[in-house]
Protein backbone atom coordinates (compact mmCIF):
# COMPACT_ATOMS: atom_id res chain seq x y z
CA UNK A 1 0.00 0.00 0.00
CA UNK A 2 1.53 3.35 -1.01
CA UNK A 3 2.25 5.88 1.71
CA UNK A 4 0.97 9.30 0.74
CA UNK A 5 1.00 10.80 4.24
CA UNK A 6 1.79 8.53 7.20
CA UNK A 7 5.37 7.69 8.18
CA UNK A 8 6.14 5.22 10.95
CA UNK A 9 8.12 7.50 13.26
CA UNK A 10 10.87 5.82 15.29
CA UNK A 11 10.69 6.64 19.00
CA UNK A 12 14.42 6.78 19.69
CA UNK A 13 16.87 8.94 21.63
CA UNK A 14 17.54 12.27 19.87
CA UNK A 15 21.33 11.94 20.19
CA UNK A 16 21.16 8.47 18.68
CA UNK A 17 18.96 9.82 15.88
CA UNK A 18 21.59 12.52 15.22
CA UNK A 19 24.31 9.87 15.05
CA UNK A 20 22.30 7.71 12.63
CA UNK A 21 21.51 10.72 10.46
CA UNK A 22 25.15 11.80 10.49
CA UNK A 23 26.18 8.39 9.14
CA UNK A 24 23.21 8.14 6.80
CA UNK A 25 20.86 5.35 5.83
CA UNK A 26 23.19 3.52 3.45
CA UNK A 27 26.11 3.48 5.89
CA UNK A 28 23.95 2.19 8.73
CA UNK A 29 22.49 -0.50 6.45
CA UNK A 30 26.00 -1.55 5.43
CA UNK A 31 27.18 -1.66 9.04
CA UNK A 32 24.19 -3.81 9.89
CA UNK A 33 24.71 -6.16 6.94
CA UNK A 34 28.49 -6.66 7.19
CA UNK A 35 30.93 -7.74 9.85
CA UNK A 36 32.08 -4.11 10.24
CA UNK A 37 29.61 -3.37 13.02
CA UNK A 38 31.44 -0.62 14.92
CA UNK A 39 30.89 3.10 14.61
CA UNK A 40 31.24 6.17 16.82
CA UNK A 41 28.39 7.48 18.95
CA UNK A 42 29.09 10.47 21.20
CA UNK A 43 32.81 10.06 20.54
CA UNK A 44 32.91 6.43 21.71
CA UNK A 45 33.23 3.35 19.55
CA UNK A 46 30.11 1.23 19.81
CA UNK A 47 28.54 -1.70 17.98
CA UNK A 48 25.45 -1.95 15.84
CA UNK A 49 24.09 -4.73 18.06
CA UNK A 50 24.07 -2.44 21.10
CA UNK A 51 21.58 -0.05 19.48
CA UNK A 52 19.81 -2.54 17.20
CA UNK A 53 16.44 -1.90 18.87
CA UNK A 54 16.76 1.78 17.87
CA UNK A 55 18.44 1.28 14.51
CA UNK A 56 15.80 -0.98 12.98
CA UNK A 57 12.86 1.39 13.63
CA UNK A 58 14.99 4.30 12.39
CA UNK A 59 15.75 2.42 9.16
CA UNK A 60 12.02 1.67 8.78
CA UNK A 61 11.30 5.39 9.20
CA UNK A 62 13.88 6.26 6.54
CA UNK A 63 12.37 3.67 4.17
CA UNK A 64 8.89 5.15 4.75
CA UNK A 65 10.23 8.63 3.96
CA UNK A 66 11.79 7.44 0.71
CA UNK A 67 8.65 5.51 -0.22
CA UNK A 68 6.44 8.55 0.46
CA UNK A 69 8.67 10.74 -1.70
CA UNK A 70 8.57 8.21 -4.55
CA UNK A 71 4.80 7.79 -4.22
CA UNK A 72 4.24 11.55 -4.44
CA UNK A 73 6.59 11.85 -7.44
CA UNK A 74 4.75 9.10 -9.32
CA UNK A 75 1.39 10.66 -8.40
CA UNK A 76 2.53 14.03 -9.72
CA UNK A 77 3.86 12.47 -12.94
CA UNK A 78 0.51 10.76 -13.54
CA UNK A 79 -1.41 13.98 -12.86
CA UNK A 80 0.83 16.01 -15.18
CA UNK A 81 0.39 13.38 -17.90
CA UNK A 82 -3.39 13.53 -17.48
CA UNK A 83 -3.43 17.34 -17.58
CA UNK A 84 -1.25 17.41 -20.71
CA UNK A 85 -3.49 14.79 -22.32
CA UNK A 86 -6.62 16.80 -21.53
CA UNK A 87 -4.97 19.92 -22.97
CA UNK A 88 -3.75 18.21 -26.15
CA UNK A 89 -6.95 16.22 -26.86
CA UNK A 90 -8.97 19.21 -28.25
CA UNK A 91 -6.04 20.10 -30.52
CA UNK A 92 -5.87 16.56 -31.89
CA UNK A 93 -9.65 16.47 -32.42
CA UNK A 94 -9.51 19.84 -34.24
CA UNK A 95 -6.67 18.59 -36.45
CA UNK A 96 -8.58 15.41 -37.36
CA UNK A 97 -11.69 17.48 -38.21
CA UNK A 98 -9.58 19.75 -40.41
CA UNK A 99 -8.05 16.76 -42.24
CA UNK A 100 -11.48 15.20 -42.78
CA UNK A 101 -12.84 18.51 -44.16
CA UNK A 102 -9.89 18.76 -46.54
CA UNK A 103 -10.43 15.18 -47.76
CA UNK A 104 -14.17 15.69 -48.30
CA UNK A 105 -13.75 18.97 -50.20
N, C-alpha and C positions, 0 to 999 in steps of 0.2 A: 504494500500500500504506500503510495507516494506521500511524502511529508511536505505539505504546503506551509504549515505553521508550527506545529508542536515539535520541540526538540527535547529529548530526554536529558535533562540537566543533571550532571554529576554533582552529588553533595560531598565535596572533598575540601580539605584544608586549602585556604587561599595561597599560602606559600608553596604548597605542593603543586597547585594549579599553575602558579607562576613558573615553577621549575619545569613542568611538563610543557608549557607553552614556549619556554625559552628553547628547549630541545626540539620541539616540533613533533607533529604526529608521526611522520615517517621515521625519525630517529627512535622514538619510543617504541614503535612497532618493530623496528629492527633489533633493538635491545631485547625486546620480549621474545623475538623469534630465534635469536642466535645465542651462542654461549657467552657473548660479551654482555653480561648483565649488570655491569657496574656503571654508575654515573654519579655526578656530584649534585647533592641537594644541600643547600645552606652551607656550602664550602666543604662538606664532608663526603667522602666516597660512600655510596650506599648501593644496594642491589635492587634489581627490579622486583624480586620476590618479596622484599620487605614492604613495598607499597603497591603490591599487586591488586589489593582490594580497592585502591583508589585509581590505579592506572586503567583498569579495564572499563569502569564506568566513564572515565574521561575519554578514552578512545571511542566508546560508543557515542558520546556526545559529539566528538569531532566528526564521526561518520555521519551522524544525523545532520550536522551543519552542512557538510558537503552534499549530502543527498538533497537537502532542502534547496540549496543553491542550484543544483542541477535540475531539480523538478521545476523551479521557477523559470530557469532559462529555457527549458523545453516548452513550458506553458507559453512563455512570451513568443518563442519562435512560431508556435502553432497559431497564436492569435495574430501575429504580424502576417503570416501566410494567408490566413483567412481574410484579413482586412485588405491585403493587396489583391487577392482573388476577387473580392466584392467590388473593388475599385476598377479592376481591369475588365470584368465581365461585361458591363455596358459597352465598353469600347469594342470588344470582340463581337458582340451582337450587332452593333452599328456597322462594323466592317463587313460582316457577313451579309447584312441587308443591302449594303452598297454594292457588293459583288453580285448579289442576286439581281438587283435592279439593272446593273450593267449587262448581265447575261441576257435578261429578258428583253431589254431594249435593243 
